[in-house]
Amino acid sequence: MDGIFGEPRREFWLIGASAGMFLGGIQTVSRSLLARWIPRKRSAEIFGFFSVAGRFAAVLGPAVFGAIGWMAGGLRPAILSVSIFFLVGGAILWTVDERKGERELRG
């Protein structure tokens, strides 16, 4: 197959580069948004949970990628599995209403 797709290694690098361009910014924005929304009295508790959830995701994502790649015998199903994580996460984030969160925080 000619073109960009059809070569699993090339697809892996394209998707990896695309994800890498955005994940650092997403991490920064998520921490600052969280800091705006949480009550100061609970900041240590909530940032601790945020950190643990991030570490869990850092283990779960590669583990799922590796397991599916190993079971399927190729990168395409593994890349699809990680893409599904991104799509589900994006769908969940799409429902977040920043203005509502700020109104509720202010009381």
C-alpha positions, 0 to 999 in steps of 0.5 A, spaced: 500 500 500 502 506 497 502 513 502 503 514 509 499 508 511 500 501 510 507 500 514 506 499 521 512 502 524 511 508 520 504 509 523 507 508 530 512 514 529 506 518 526 501 517 532 507 517 537 509 524 534 502 526 534 501 524 541 507 527 543 506 534 541 500 534 545 501 530 551 506 535 555 501 541 554 495 537 556 499 535 563 500 542 564 493 545 563 490 539 567 494 541 573 493 549 572 485 547 571 485 543 577 488 548 581 483 553 579 477 548 581 479 545 588 478 548 595 485 550 598 484 546 604 484 539 600 489 541 595 494 536 597 489 530 597 487 532 590 493 533 587 496 526 591 490 523 587 492 526 581 499 524 581 497 517 583 492 516 577 497 519 572 502 514 575 497 508 574 495 511 567 503 511 565 503 503 567 496 501 564 497 504 557 504 501 556 502 494 559 495 494 555 499 496 548 504 491 550 499 485 551 495 487 545 501 487 541 504 481 543 497 477 543 495 480 536 502 479 533 503 486 531 502 494 532 496 495 529 491 492 534 496 495 540 496 502 537 488 502 536 487 500 543 491 506 545 487 510 540 481 508 544 483 510 550 485 517 547 478 517 544 474 515 551 478 520 555 477 526 550 469 524 550 469 525 557 473 531 557 468 534 552 463 534 557 467 538 562 464 545 563 469 549 566 464 555 567 460 551 571 466 548 575 468 555 577 461 557 579 460 552 584 467 553 587 465 560 588 458 558 591 
